[in-house]
Amino acid sequence: MPSHGWEFWRLVRIQDDSLAWLAATKPTARATIDQHKVWTLIPNRSIFIANWFVTEDHHRDSDFLWMHENIDVAEARRVALEVPDIDADELQRIISPTAEMTLEQIDRYPVVEVLGKRVADALAARRHSS
C-alpha cells in the first residue's frame, strides 16, 4: 500500500475507539532509523512530524495505546481531514524525545509532499475557519 515509499496508518485509541492520529512510515527508506520511525500528521501545522511515542507504540509487542490499521493513500487523505488538532503541550511532547529517537532525528515533512495539494489546502481552510 505504499505511495511514493510511504505507508499510512489510522491510529485509534484502544480505550474508546476514537481517532487519535494519521501516521506514516517509510519502510523502504535508505537510513535504518527512517525505516523504524513513525511520522504523525499535525493538522493545525500541515506537517507530518517524527513522533517518538507513536514510534515506540508501533513497535511494541503488547500494551498498545493505539490500534494501528494499515490504510491506503486514498483512505489516508480522507482520515487526514478528521484528525484532531493538537495543542502546544502535545507538540512539545513530540519534539522532546525521551526514547526511541534523538532530537536531531525528529524531522518533518509538509503535508503537500506526503498527501498532496488538495489535502494541504483543505487543512489550511480548516485552520482559517477555526
Backbone atoms as SQL, in Angstrom:
CREATE TABLE atoms (id INTEGER PRIMARY KEY, chain TEXT, resi INTEGER, resn TEXT, atom TEXT, x REAL, y REAL, z REAL);
INSERT INTO atoms VALUES
  (1, 'A', 1, 'MET', 'N', 0.790, -1.202, 0.000),
  (2, 'A', 1, 'MET', 'CA', 0.000, 0.000, 0.000),
  (3, 'A', 1, 'MET', 'C', 0.836, 1.273, 0.000),
  (4, 'A', 2, 'PRO', 'N', 2.125, 1.209, -0.249),
  (5, 'A', 2, 'PRO', 'CA', 2.920, 2.430, -0.200),
  (6, 'A', 2, 'PRO', 'C', 2.553, 3.408, -1.307),
  (7, 'A', 3, 'SER', 'N', 2.751, 4.681, -1.023),
  (8, 'A', 3, 'SER', 'CA', 2.585, 5.735, -2.001),
  (9, 'A', 3, 'SER', 'C', 3.865, 6.554, -1.961),
  (10, 'A', 4, 'HIS', 'N', 4.665, 6.462, -3.016),
  (11, 'A', 4, 'HIS', 'CA', 5.965, 7.133, -3.055),
  (12, 'A', 4, 'HIS', 'C', 6.804, 6.754, -1.839),
  (13, 'A', 5, 'GLY', 'N', 6.759, 5.486, -1.468),
  (14, 'A', 5, 'GLY', 'CA', 7.543, 4.993, -0.343),
  (15, 'A', 5, 'GLY', 'C', 6.871, 5.106, 1.013),
  (16, 'A', 6, 'TRP', 'N', 5.723, 5.742, 1.086),
  (17, 'A', 6, 'TRP', 'CA', 5.005, 5.912, 2.356),
  (18, 'A', 6, 'TRP', 'C', 3.973, 4.806, 2.544),
  (19, 'A', 7, 'GLU', 'N', 3.831, 4.353, 3.772),
  (20, 'A', 7, 'GLU', 'CA', 2.701, 3.521, 4.190),
  (21, 'A', 7, 'GLU', 'C', 1.934, 4.332, 5.216),
  (22, 'A', 8, 'PHE', 'N', 0.624, 4.193, 5.229),
  (23, 'A', 8, 'PHE', 'CA', -0.211, 5.008, 6.103),
  (24, 'A', 8, 'PHE', 'C', -0.946, 4.145, 7.120),
  (25, 'A', 9, 'TRP', 'N', -1.189, 4.749, 8.279),
  (26, 'A', 9, 'TRP', 'CA', -1.795, 4.055, 9.413),
  (27, 'A', 9, 'TRP', 'C', -2.820, 4.952, 10.079),
  (28, 'A', 10, 'ARG', 'N', -4.010, 4.399, 10.307),
  (29, 'A', 10, 'ARG', 'CA', -5.019, 5.075, 11.125),
  (30, 'A', 10, 'ARG', 'C', -4.796, 4.556, 12.552),
  (31, 'A', 11, 'LEU', 'N', -4.560, 5.475, 13.492),
  (32, 'A', 11, 'LEU', 'CA', -4.349, 5.090, 14.882),
  (33, 'A', 11, 'LEU', 'C', -5.569, 5.473, 15.700),
  (34, 'A', 12, 'VAL', 'N', -6.207, 4.466, 16.260),
  (35, 'A', 12, 'VAL', 'CA', -7.422, 4.627, 17.037),
  (36, 'A', 12, 'VAL', 'C', -7.106, 4.241, 18.478),
  (37, 'A', 13, 'ARG', 'N', -7.568, 5.063, 19.421),
  (38, 'A', 13, 'ARG', 'CA', -7.331, 4.776, 20.843),
  (39, 'A', 13, 'ARG', 'C', -7.975, 3.450, 21.225),
  (40, 'A', 14, 'ILE', 'N', -7.209, 2.608, 21.883),
  (41, 'A', 14, 'ILE', 'CA', -7.702, 1.302, 22.331),
  (42, 'A', 14, 'ILE', 'C', -8.860, 1.485, 23.308),
  (43, 'A', 15, 'GLN', 'N', -8.747, 2.449, 24.225),
  (44, 'A', 15, 'GLN', 'CA', -9.720, 2.583, 25.294),
  (45, 'A', 15, 'GLN', 'C', -11.092, 3.060, 24.852),
  (46, 'A', 16, 'ASP', 'N', -11.186, 3.848, 23.762),
  (47, 'A', 16, 'ASP', 'CA', -12.515, 4.355, 23.392),
  (48, 'A', 16, 'ASP', 'C', -12.788, 4.362, 21.883),
  (49, 'A', 17, 'ASP', 'N', -11.916, 3.777, 21.082),
  (50, 'A', 17, 'ASP', 'CA', -12.090, 3.679, 19.629),
  (51, 'A', 17, 'ASP', 'C', -12.161, 5.029, 18.911),
  (52, 'A', 18, 'SER', 'N', -11.623, 6.080, 19.513),
  (53, 'A', 18, 'SER', 'CA', -11.632, 7.387, 18.843),
  (54, 'A', 18, 'SER', 'C', -10.354, 7.568, 18.027),
  (55, 'A', 19, 'LEU', 'N', -10.462, 8.299, 16.930),
  (56, 'A', 19, 'LEU', 'CA', -9.322, 8.579, 16.068),
  (57, 'A', 19, 'LEU', 'C', -8.334, 9.465, 16.817),
  (58, 'A', 20, 'ALA', 'N', -7.076, 9.058, 16.844),
  (59, 'A', 20, 'ALA', 'CA', -6.038, 9.832, 17.515),
  (60, 'A', 20, 'ALA', 'C', -5.055, 10.439, 16.520),
  (61, 'A', 21, 'TRP', 'N', -4.595, 9.638, 15.555),
  (62, 'A', 21, 'TRP', 'CA', -3.533, 10.073, 14.657),
  (63, 'A', 21, 'TRP', 'C', -3.729, 9.496, 13.261),
  (64, 'A', 22, 'LEU', 'N', -3.200, 10.191, 12.282),
  (65, 'A', 22, 'LEU', 'CA', -2.890, 9.622, 10.981),
  (66, 'A', 22, 'LEU', 'C', -1.376, 9.517, 10.989),
  (67, 'A', 23, 'ALA', 'N', -0.863, 8.326, 10.800),
  (68, 'A', 23, 'ALA', 'CA', 0.573, 8.104, 10.857),
  (69, 'A', 23, 'ALA', 'C', 1.080, 7.629, 9.499),
  (70, 'A', 24, 'ALA', 'N', 2.378, 7.816, 9.294),
  (71, 'A', 24, 'ALA', 'CA', 3.022, 7.383, 8.054),
  (72, 'A', 24, 'ALA', 'C', 4.380, 6.786, 8.395),
  (73, 'A', 25, 'THR', 'N', 4.740, 5.750, 7.658),
  (74, 'A', 25, 'THR', 'CA', 6.052, 5.123, 7.802),
  (75, 'A', 25, 'THR', 'C', 6.704, 5.041, 6.433),
  (76, 'A', 26, 'LYS', 'N', 8.022, 4.858, 6.428),
  (77, 'A', 26, 'LYS', 'CA', 8.780, 4.728, 5.173),
  (78, 'A', 26, 'LYS', 'C', 9.603, 3.443, 5.252),
  (79, 'A', 27, 'PRO', 'N', 8.981, 2.284, 5.060),
  (80, 'A', 27, 'PRO', 'CA', 9.698, 1.026, 5.229),
  (81, 'A', 27, 'PRO', 'C', 10.841, 0.806, 4.243),
  (82, 'A', 28, 'THR', 'N', 10.858, 1.544, 3.144),
  (83, 'A', 28, 'THR', 'CA', 11.931, 1.378, 2.159),
  (84, 'A', 28, 'THR', 'C', 12.939, 2.526, 2.204),
  (85, 'A', 29, 'ALA', 'N', 12.921, 3.300, 3.292),
  (86, 'A', 29, 'ALA', 'CA', 13.867, 4.421, 3.420),
  (87, 'A', 29, 'ALA', 'C', 15.300, 3.907, 3.420),
  (88, 'A', 30, 'ARG', 'N', 16.196, 4.756, 3.014),
  (89, 'A', 30, 'ARG', 'CA', 17.610, 4.397, 2.958),
  (90, 'A', 30, 'ARG', 'C', 18.197, 4.159, 4.355),
  (91, 'A', 31, 'ALA', 'N', 17.963, 5.092, 5.275),
  (92, 'A', 31, 'ALA', 'CA', 18.516, 5.000, 6.620),
  (93, 'A', 31, 'ALA', 'C', 17.666, 4.074, 7.489),
  (94, 'A', 32, 'THR', 'N', 18.317, 3.249, 8.264),
  (95, 'A', 32, 'THR', 'CA', 17.626, 2.303, 9.141),
  (96, 'A', 32, 'THR', 'C', 16.688, 3.028, 10.105),
  (97, 'A', 33, 'ILE', 'N', 17.143, 4.144, 10.678),
  (98, 'A', 33, 'ILE', 'CA', 16.286, 4.878, 11.618),
  (99, 'A', 33, 'ILE', 'C', 15.016, 5.356, 10.924),
  (100, 'A', 34, 'ASP', 'N', 15.115, 5.759, 9.655),
  (101, 'A', 34, 'ASP', 'CA', 13.929, 6.212, 8.930),
  (102, 'A', 34, 'ASP', 'C', 12.990, 5.055, 8.593),
  (103, 'A', 35, 'GLN', 'N', 13.499, 3.859, 8.479),
  (104, 'A', 35, 'GLN', 'CA', 12.649, 2.680, 8.282),
  (105, 'A', 35, 'GLN', 'C', 11.864, 2.363, 9.557),
  (106, 'A', 36, 'HIS', 'N', 12.393, 2.777, 10.693),
  (107, 'A', 36, 'HIS', 'CA', 11.800, 2.486, 12.003),
  (108, 'A', 36, 'HIS', 'C', 10.820, 3.568, 12.468),
  (109, 'A', 37, 'LYS', 'N', 11.043, 4.812, 12.039),
  (110, 'A', 37, 'LYS', 'CA', 10.253, 5.953, 12.519),
  (111, 'A', 37, 'LYS', 'C', 8.807, 5.910, 12.067),
  (112, 'A', 38, 'VAL', 'N', 7.978, 6.557, 12.880),
  (113, 'A', 38, 'VAL', 'CA', 6.580, 6.805, 12.527),
  (114, 'A', 38, 'VAL', 'C', 6.361, 8.315, 12.623),
  (115, 'A', 39, 'TRP', 'N', 5.897, 8.897, 11.528),
  (116, 'A', 39, 'TRP', 'CA', 5.557, 10.316, 11.486),
  (117, 'A', 39, 'TRP', 'C', 4.057, 10.440, 11.679),
  (118, 'A', 40, 'THR', 'N', 3.610, 11.460, 12.404),
  (119, 'A', 40, 'THR', 'CA', 2.175, 11.676, 12.582),
  (120, 'A', 40, 'THR', 'C', 1.790, 13.046, 12.038),
  (121, 'A', 41, 'LEU', 'N', 0.581, 13.111, 11.545),
  (122, 'A', 41, 'LEU', 'CA', 0.048, 14.358, 10.995),
  (123, 'A', 41, 'LEU', 'C', -0.287, 15.319, 12.132),
  (124, 'A', 42, 'ILE', 'N', 0.198, 16.524, 12.000),
  (125, 'A', 42, 'ILE', 'CA', -0.190, 17.630, 12.882),
  (126, 'A', 42, 'ILE', 'C', -1.029, 18.551, 12.003),
  (127, 'A', 43, 'PRO', 'N', -2.351, 18.348, 11.992),
  (128, 'A', 43, 'PRO', 'CA', -3.200, 19.048, 11.018),
  (129, 'A', 43, 'PRO', 'C', -3.153, 20.567, 11.129),
  (130, 'A', 44, 'ASN', 'N', -3.068, 21.081, 12.363),
  (131, 'A', 44, 'ASN', 'CA', -3.066, 22.530, 12.511),
  (132, 'A', 44, 'ASN', 'C', -1.723, 23.163, 12.132),
  (133, 'A', 45, 'ARG', 'N', -0.740, 22.356, 11.769),
  (134, 'A', 45, 'ARG', 'CA', 0.549, 22.848, 11.253),
  (135, 'A', 45, 'ARG', 'C', 0.815, 22.363, 9.823),
  (136, 'A', 46, 'SER', 'N', -0.059, 21.494, 9.318),
  (137, 'A', 46, 'SER', 'CA', 0.082, 20.907, 7.971),
  (138, 'A', 46, 'SER', 'C', 1.442, 20.237, 7.761),
  (139, 'A', 47, 'ILE', 'N', 1.839, 19.472, 8.773),
  (140, 'A', 47, 'ILE', 'CA', 3.096, 18.723, 8.675),
  (141, 'A', 47, 'ILE', 'C', 2.916, 17.324, 9.239),
  (142, 'A', 48, 'PHE', 'N', 3.766, 16.431, 8.770),
  (143, 'A', 48, 'PHE', 'CA', 3.975, 15.147, 9.415),
  (144, 'A', 48, 'PHE', 'C', 5.286, 15.284, 10.175),
  (145, 'A', 49, 'ILE', 'N', 5.290, 14.902, 11.429),
  (146, 'A', 49, 'ILE', 'CA', 6.490, 15.029, 12.246),
  (147, 'A', 49, 'ILE', 'C', 6.814, 13.677, 12.870),
  (148, 'A', 50, 'ALA', 'N', 8.111, 13.347, 12.900),
  (149, 'A', 50, 'ALA', 'CA', 8.527, 12.096, 13.535),
  (150, 'A', 50, 'ALA', 'C', 8.075, 12.139, 14.988),
  (151, 'A', 51, 'ASN', 'N', 7.333, 11.130, 15.378),
  (152, 'A', 51, 'ASN', 'CA', 6.693, 11.105, 16.687),
  (153, 'A', 51, 'ASN', 'C', 7.276, 9.938, 17.486),
  (154, 'A', 52, 'TRP', 'N', 8.115, 10.239, 18.471),
  (155, 'A', 52, 'TRP', 'CA', 8.830, 9.193, 19.193),
  (156, 'A', 52, 'TRP', 'C', 7.903, 8.289, 19.994),
  (157, 'A', 53, 'PHE', 'N', 6.822, 8.817, 20.593),
  (158, 'A', 53, 'PHE', 'CA', 5.978, 7.942, 21.401),
  (159, 'A', 53, 'PHE', 'C', 5.036, 7.102, 20.550),
  (160, 'A', 54, 'VAL', 'N', 4.666, 7.567, 19.376),
  (161, 'A', 54, 'VAL', 'CA', 3.899, 6.717, 18.458),
  (162, 'A', 54, 'VAL', 'C', 4.825, 5.654, 17.857),
  (163, 'A', 55, 'THR', 'N', 6.068, 6.046, 17.549),
  (164, 'A', 55, 'THR', 'CA', 7.047, 5.065, 17.062),
  (165, 'A', 55, 'THR', 'C', 7.223, 3.947, 18.075),
  (166, 'A', 56, 'GLU', 'N', 7.363, 4.318, 19.321),
  (167, 'A', 56, 'GLU', 'CA', 7.520, 3.332, 20.392),
  (168, 'A', 56, 'GLU', 'C', 6.315, 2.393, 20.443),
  (169, 'A', 57, 'ASP', 'N', 5.112, 2.954, 20.369),
  (170, 'A', 57, 'ASP', 'CA', 3.888, 2.158, 20.414),
  (171, 'A', 57, 'ASP', 'C', 3.785, 1.242, 19.198),
  (172, 'A', 58, 'HIS', 'N', 4.175, 1.744, 18.045),
  (173, 'A', 58, 'HIS', 'CA', 4.078, 0.989, 16.787),
  (174, 'A', 58, 'HIS', 'C', 4.928, -0.288, 16.826),
  (175, 'A', 59, 'HIS', 'N', 6.027, -0.242, 17.551),
  (176, 'A', 59, 'HIS', 'CA', 6.957, -1.372, 17.575),
  (177, 'A', 59, 'HIS', 'C', 6.871, -2.212, 18.848),
  (178, 'A', 60, 'ARG', 'N', 5.908, -1.944, 19.705),
  (179, 'A', 60, 'ARG', 'CA', 5.711, -2.744, 20.927),
  (180, 'A', 60, 'ARG', 'C', 5.174, -4.123, 20.586),
  (181, 'A', 61, 'ASP', 'N', 5.382, -5.037, 21.520),
  (182, 'A', 61, 'ASP', 'CA', 4.814, -6.381, 21.389),
  (183, 'A', 61, 'ASP', 'C', 3.442, -6.494, 22.055),
  (184, 'A', 62, 'SER', 'N', 3.156, -5.597, 22.996),
  (185, 'A', 62, 'SER', 'CA', 1.874, -5.630, 23.709),
  (186, 'A', 62, 'SER', 'C', 1.650, -4.284, 24.404),
  (187, 'A', 63, 'ASP', 'N', 0.526, -4.169, 25.105),
  (188, 'A', 63, 'ASP', 'CA', 0.176, -2.950, 25.839),
  (189, 'A', 63, 'ASP', 'C', 0.155, -1.708, 24.947),
  (190, 'A', 64, 'PHE', 'N', -0.442, -1.842, 23.779),
  (191, 'A', 64, 'PHE', 'CA', -0.533, -0.738, 22.832),
  (192, 'A', 64, 'PHE', 'C', -1.484, 0.340, 23.350),
  (193, 'A', 65, 'LEU', 'N', -1.185, 1.591, 23.028),
  (194, 'A', 65, 'LEU', 'CA', -2.092, 2.698, 23.316),
  (195, 'A', 65, 'LEU', 'C', -3.091, 2.887, 22.188),
  (196, 'A', 66, 'TRP', 'N', -2.662, 2.520, 20.952),
  (197, 'A', 66, 'TRP', 'CA', -3.497, 2.695, 19.778),
  (198, 'A', 66, 'TRP', 'C', -3.536, 1.415, 18.955),
  (199, 'A', 67, 'MET', 'N', -4.652, 1.226, 18.256),
  (200, 'A', 67, 'MET', 'CA', -4.730, 0.180, 17.252),
  (201, 'A', 67, 'MET', 'C', -4.191, 0.799, 15.963),
  (202, 'A', 68, 'HIS', 'N', -3.218, 0.141, 15.349),
  (203, 'A', 68, 'HIS', 'CA', -2.563, 0.644, 14.143),
  (204, 'A', 68, 'HIS', 'C', -3.139, -0.095, 12.934),
  (205, 'A', 69, 'GLU', 'N', -3.995, 0.584, 12.170),
  (206, 'A', 69, 'GLU', 'CA', -4.625, -0.023, 11.000),
  (207, 'A', 69, 'GLU', 'C', -3.967, 0.512, 9.732),
  (208, 'A', 70, 'ASN', 'N', -3.382, -0.388, 8.955),
  (209, 'A', 70, 'ASN', 'CA', -2.741, -0.011, 7.696),
  (210, 'A', 70, 'ASN', 'C', -3.823, 0.369, 6.693),
  (211, 'A', 71, 'ILE', 'N', -3.693, 1.563, 6.077),
  (212, 'A', 71, 'ILE', 'CA', -4.680, 2.050, 5.118),
  (213, 'A', 71, 'ILE', 'C', -3.965, 2.527, 3.857),
  (214, 'A', 72, 'ASP', 'N', -4.705, 2.625, 2.755),
  (215, 'A', 72, 'ASP', 'CA', -4.095, 3.109, 1.509),
  (216, 'A', 72, 'ASP', 'C', -4.110, 4.635, 1.479),
  (217, 'A', 73, 'VAL', 'N', -3.456, 5.197, 0.477),
  (218, 'A', 73, 'VAL', 'CA', -3.302, 6.648, 0.401),
  (219, 'A', 73, 'VAL', 'C', -4.645, 7.355, 0.231),
  (220, 'A', 74, 'ALA', 'N', -5.574, 6.759, -0.485),
  (221, 'A', 74, 'ALA', 'CA', -6.887, 7.391, -0.654),
  (222, 'A', 74, 'ALA', 'C', -7.601, 7.507, 0.695),
  (223, 'A', 75, 'GLU', 'N', -7.554, 6.452, 1.489),
  (224, 'A', 75, 'GLU', 'CA', -8.158, 6.491, 2.823),
  (225, 'A', 75, 'GLU', 'C', -7.387, 7.469, 3.715),
  (226, 'A', 76, 'ALA', 'N', -6.067, 7.509, 3.591),
  (227, 'A', 76, 'ALA', 'CA', -5.255, 8.441, 4.388),
  (228, 'A', 76, 'ALA', 'C', -5.666, 9.879, 4.106),
  (229, 'A', 77, 'ARG', 'N', -5.956, 10.185, 2.872),
  (230, 'A', 77, 'ARG', 'CA', -6.383, 11.548, 2.519),
  (231, 'A', 77, 'ARG', 'C', -7.707, 11.900, 3.179),
  (232, 'A', 78, 'ARG', 'N', -8.603, 10.927, 3.295),
  (233, 'A', 78, 'ARG', 'CA', -9.889, 11.167, 3.978),
  (234, 'A', 78, 'ARG', 'C', -9.675, 11.315, 5.483),
  (235, 'A', 79, 'VAL', 'N', -8.873, 10.423, 6.055),
  (236, 'A', 79, 'VAL', 'CA', -8.618, 10.440, 7.503),
  (237, 'A', 79, 'VAL', 'C', -7.923, 11.736, 7.915),
  (238, 'A', 80, 'ALA', 'N', -7.041, 12.255, 7.062),
  (239, 'A', 80, 'ALA', 'CA', -6.301, 13.485, 7.381),
  (240, 'A', 80, 'ALA', 'C', -7.233, 14.618, 7.775),
  (241, 'A', 81, 'LEU', 'N', -8.400, 14.666, 7.176),
  (242, 'A', 81, 'LEU', 'CA', -9.344, 15.749, 7.440),
  (243, 'A', 81, 'LEU', 'C', -10.130, 15.527, 8.729),
  (244, 'A', 82, 'GLU', 'N', -10.017, 14.340, 9.315),
  (245, 'A', 82, 'GLU', 'CA', -10.727, 14.011, 10.550),
  (246, 'A', 82, 'GLU', 'C', -9.832, 14.029, 11.781),
  (247, 'A', 83, 'VAL', 'N', -8.511, 14.063, 11.579),
  (248, 'A', 83, 'VAL', 'CA', -7.576, 14.001, 12.703),
  (249, 'A', 83, 'VAL', 'C', -7.728, 15.254, 13.560),
  (250, 'A', 84, 'PRO', 'N', -7.844, 15.069, 14.874),
  (251, 'A', 84, 'PRO', 'CA', -7.980, 16.253, 15.726),
  (252, 'A', 84, 'PRO', 'C', -6.686, 17.069, 15.780),
  (253, 'A', 85, 'ASP', 'N', -6.839, 18.382, 15.927),
  (254, 'A', 85, 'ASP', 'CA', -5.682, 19.248, 16.117),
  (255, 'A', 85, 'ASP', 'C', -5.033, 18.923, 17.463),
  (256, 'A', 86, 'ILE', 'N', -3.758, 19.257, 17.578),
  (257, 'A', 86, 'ILE', 'CA', -3.096, 19.064, 18.866),
  (258, 'A', 86, 'ILE', 'C', -2.703, 20.424, 19.427),
  (259, 'A', 87, 'ASP', 'N', -2.576, 20.465, 20.742),
  (260, 'A', 87, 'ASP', 'CA', -2.206, 21.726, 21.385),
  (261, 'A', 87, 'ASP', 'C', -0.688, 21.816, 21.538),
  (262, 'A', 88, 'ALA', 'N', -0.233, 22.937, 22.046),
  (263, 'A', 88, 'ALA', 'CA', 1.199, 23.201, 22.182),
  (264, 'A', 88, 'ALA', 'C', 1.881, 22.189, 23.107),
  (265, 'A', 89, 'ASP', 'N', 1.201, 21.758, 24.170),
  (266, 'A', 89, 'ASP', 'CA', 1.794, 20.780, 25.091),
  (267, 'A', 89, 'ASP', 'C', 2.051, 19.440, 24.401),
  (268, 'A', 90, 'GLU', 'N', 1.089, 19.011, 23.595),
  (269, 'A', 90, 'GLU', 'CA', 1.251, 17.749, 22.865),
  (270, 'A', 90, 'GLU', 'C', 2.370, 17.860, 21.831),
  (271, 'A', 91, 'LEU', 'N', 2.450, 18.980, 21.143),
  (272, 'A', 91, 'LEU', 'CA', 3.530, 19.195, 20.185),
  (273, 'A', 91, 'LEU', 'C', 4.880, 19.190, 20.899),
  (274, 'A', 92, 'GLN', 'N', 4.957, 19.814, 22.058),
  (275, 'A', 92, 'GLN', 'CA', 6.203, 19.825, 22.833),
  (276, 'A', 92, 'GLN', 'C', 6.599, 18.403, 23.223),
  (277, 'A', 93, 'ARG', 'N', 5.633, 17.585, 23.559),
  (278, 'A', 93, 'ARG', 'CA', 5.906, 16.188, 23.910),
  (279, 'A', 93, 'ARG', 'C', 6.536, 15.450, 22.729),
  (280, 'A', 94, 'ILE', 'N', 6.027, 15.702, 21.531),
  (281, 'A', 94, 'ILE', 'CA', 6.548, 15.044, 20.336),
  (282, 'A', 94, 'ILE', 'C', 7.985, 15.461, 20.059),
  (283, 'A', 95, 'ILE', 'N', 8.276, 16.735, 20.208),
  (284, 'A', 95, 'ILE', 'CA', 9.608, 17.215, 19.831),
  (285, 'A', 95, 'ILE', 'C', 10.618, 17.158, 20.977),
  (286, 'A', 96, 'SER', 'N', 10.238, 16.557, 22.092),
  (287, 'A', 96, 'SER', 'CA', 11.146, 16.360, 23.227),
  (288, 'A', 96, 'SER', 'C', 11.281, 14.869, 23.501),
  (289, 'A', 97, 'PRO', 'N', 12.021, 14.169, 22.662),
  (290, 'A', 97, 'PRO', 'CA', 12.082, 12.717, 22.804),
  (291, 'A', 97, 'PRO', 'C', 12.763, 12.274, 24.091),
  (292, 'A', 98, 'THR', 'N', 12.215, 11.224, 24.687),
  (293, 'A', 98, 'THR', 'CA', 12.845, 10.620, 25.858),
  (294, 'A', 98, 'THR', 'C', 13.235, 9.185, 25.559),
  (295, 'A', 99, 'ALA', 'N', 12.859, 8.694, 24.404),
  (296, 'A', 99, 'ALA', 'CA', 13.186, 7.329, 23.996),
  (297, 'A', 99, 'ALA', 'C', 13.089, 7.254, 22.480),
  (298, 'A', 100, 'GLU', 'N', 13.555, 6.146, 21.926),
  (299, 'A', 100, 'GLU', 'CA', 13.426, 5.849, 20.502),
  (300, 'A', 100, 'GLU', 'C', 14.274, 6.710, 19.577),
  (301, 'A', 101, 'MET', 'N', 14.269, 8.038, 19.740),
  (302, 'A', 101, 'MET', 'CA', 14.965, 8.923, 18.810),
  (303, 'A', 101, 'MET', 'C', 15.696, 10.023, 19.566),
  (304, 'A', 102, 'THR', 'N', 16.660, 10.610, 18.888),
  (305, 'A', 102, 'THR', 'CA', 17.310, 11.809, 19.412),
  (306, 'A', 102, 'THR', 'C', 16.595, 13.025, 18.842),
  (307, 'A', 103, 'LEU', 'N', 16.867, 14.180, 19.408),
  (308, 'A', 103, 'LEU', 'CA', 16.246, 15.405, 18.933),
  (309, 'A', 103, 'LEU', 'C', 16.535, 15.644, 17.454),
  (310, 'A', 104, 'GLU', 'N', 17.728, 15.308, 17.010),
  (311, 'A', 104, 'GLU', 'CA', 18.101, 15.504, 15.606),
  (312, 'A', 104, 'GLU', 'C', 17.298, 14.609, 14.663),
  (313, 'A', 105, 'GLN', 'N', 16.758, 13.532, 15.181),
  (314, 'A', 105, 'GLN', 'CA', 16.001, 12.596, 14.343),
  (315, 'A', 105, 'GLN', 'C', 14.524, 12.953, 14.253),
  (316, 'A', 106, 'ILE', 'N', 14.095, 13.990, 14.957),
  (317, 'A', 106, 'ILE', 'CA', 12.703, 14.442, 14.884),
  (318, 'A', 106, 'ILE', 'C', 12.594, 15.367, 13.667),
  (319, 'A', 107, 'ASP', 'N', 12.321, 14.764, 12.528),
  (320, 'A', 107, 'ASP', 'CA', 12.206, 15.544, 11.297),
  (321, 'A', 107, 'ASP', 'C', 10.753, 15.672, 10.896),
  (322, 'A', 108, 'ARG', 'N', 10.516, 16.447, 9.850),
  (323, 'A', 108, 'ARG', 'CA', 9.138, 16.717, 9.428),
  (324, 'A', 108, 'ARG', 'C', 9.041, 16.801, 7.913),
  (325, 'A', 109, 'TYR', 'N', 7.829, 16.548, 7.427),
  (326, 'A', 109, 'TYR', 'CA', 7.520, 16.646, 6.003),
  (327, 'A', 109, 'TYR', 'C', 6.237, 17.445, 5.848),
  (328, 'A', 110, 'PRO', 'N', 6.190, 18.393, 4.926),
  (329, 'A', 110, 'PRO', 'CA', 4.946, 19.119, 4.673),
  (330, 'A', 110, 'PRO', 'C', 3.866, 18.163, 4.138),
  (331, 'A', 111, 'VAL', 'N', 2.636, 18.403, 4.519),
  (332, 'A', 111, 'VAL', 'CA', 1.516, 17.576, 4.064),
  (333, 'A', 111, 'VAL', 'C', 1.471, 17.501, 2.545),
  (334, 'A', 112, 'VAL', 'N', 1.733, 18.608, 1.875),
  (335, 'A', 112, 'VAL', 'CA', 1.664, 18.632, 0.412),
  (336, 'A', 112, 'VAL', 'C', 2.596, 17.580, -0.199),
  (337, 'A', 113, 'GLU', 'N', 3.747, 17.312, 0.417),
  (338, 'A', 113, 'GLU', 'CA', 4.690, 16.312, -0.106),
  (339, 'A', 113, 'GLU', 'C', 4.235, 14.878, 0.150),
  (340, 'A', 114, 'VAL', 'N', 3.437, 14.674, 1.185),
  (341, 'A', 114, 'VAL', 'CA', 3.034, 13.320, 1.567),
  (342, 'A', 114, 'VAL', 'C', 1.652, 12.961, 1.020),
  (343, 'A', 115, 'LEU', 'N', 0.695, 13.878, 1.128),
  (344, 'A', 115, 'LEU', 'CA', -0.691, 13.581, 0.739),
  (345, 'A', 115, 'LEU', 'C', -1.203, 14.421, -0.427),
  (346, 'A', 116, 'GLY', 'N', -0.463, 15.434, -0.831),
  (347, 'A', 116, 'GLY', 'CA', -0.862, 16.224, -1.982),
  (348, 'A', 116, 'GLY', 'C', -1.485, 17.564, -1.643),
  (349, 'A', 117, 'LYS', 'N', -1.674, 18.364, -2.698),
  (350, 'A', 117, 'LYS', 'CA', -2.145, 19.741, -2.566),
  (351, 'A', 117, 'LYS', 'C', -3.587, 19.837, -2.068),
  (352, 'A', 118, 'ARG', 'N', -4.466, 18.938, -2.496),
  (353, 'A', 118, 'ARG', 'CA', -5.870, 19.017, -2.069),
  (354, 'A', 118, 'ARG', 'C', -5.997, 18.896, -0.557),
  (355, 'A', 119, 'VAL', 'N', -5.293, 17.941, 0.023),
  (356, 'A', 119, 'VAL', 'CA', -5.355, 17.761, 1.480),
  (357, 'A', 119, 'VAL', 'C', -4.716, 18.961, 2.168),
  (358, 'A', 120, 'ALA', 'N', -3.573, 19.425, 1.664),
  (359, 'A', 120, 'ALA', 'CA', -2.918, 20.601, 2.254),
  (360, 'A', 120, 'ALA', 'C', -3.854, 21.810, 2.227),
  (361, 'A', 121, 'ASP', 'N', -4.534, 22.029, 1.115),
  (362, 'A', 121, 'ASP', 'CA', -5.473, 23.149, 1.002),
  (363, 'A', 121, 'ASP', 'C', -6.658, 22.983, 1.950),
  (364, 'A', 122, 'ALA', 'N', -7.170, 21.769, 2.069),
  (365, 'A', 122, 'ALA', 'CA', -8.309, 21.520, 2.967),
  (366, 'A', 122, 'ALA', 'C', -7.911, 21.751, 4.428),
  (367, 'A', 123, 'LEU', 'N', -6.707, 21.348, 4.798),
  (368, 'A', 123, 'LEU', 'CA', -6.248, 21.582, 6.168),
  (369, 'A', 123, 'LEU', 'C', -6.039, 23.079, 6.425),
  (370, 'A', 124, 'ALA', 'N', -5.533, 23.793, 5.422),
  (371, 'A', 124, 'ALA', 'CA', -5.346, 25.232, 5.554),
  (372, 'A', 124, 'ALA', 'C', -6.703, 25.922, 5.736),
  (373, 'A', 125, 'ALA', 'N', -7.692, 25.500, 4.979),
  (374, 'A', 125, 'ALA', 'CA', -9.033, 26.070, 5.097),
  (375, 'A', 125, 'ALA', 'C', -9.620, 25.772, 6.481),
  (376, 'A', 126, 'ARG', 'N', -9.363, 24.583, 6.990),
  (377, 'A', 126, 'ARG', 'CA', -9.836, 24.199, 8.327),
  (378, 'A', 126, 'ARG', 'C', -9.212, 25.100, 9.395),
  (379, 'A', 127, 'ARG', 'N', -7.922, 25.395, 9.238),
  (380, 'A', 127, 'ARG', 'CA', -7.228, 26.266, 10.199),
  (381, 'A', 127, 'ARG', 'C', -7.839, 27.668, 10.192),
  (382, 'A', 128, 'HIS', 'N', -8.137, 28.161, 8.991),
  (383, 'A', 128, 'HIS', 'CA', -8.636, 29.526, 8.866),
  (384, 'A', 128, 'HIS', 'C', -10.088, 29.660, 9.334),
  (385, 'A', 129, 'SER', 'N', -10.824, 28.569, 9.336),
  (386, 'A', 129, 'SER', 'CA', -12.216, 28.641, 9.776),
  (387, 'A', 129, 'SER', 'C', -12.358, 28.398, 11.274),
  (388, 'A', 130, 'SER', 'N', -11.288, 27.991, 11.926),
  (389, 'A', 130, 'SER', 'CA', -11.355, 27.736, 13.383),
  (390, 'A', 130, 'SER', 'C', -11.261, 28.990, 14.197);
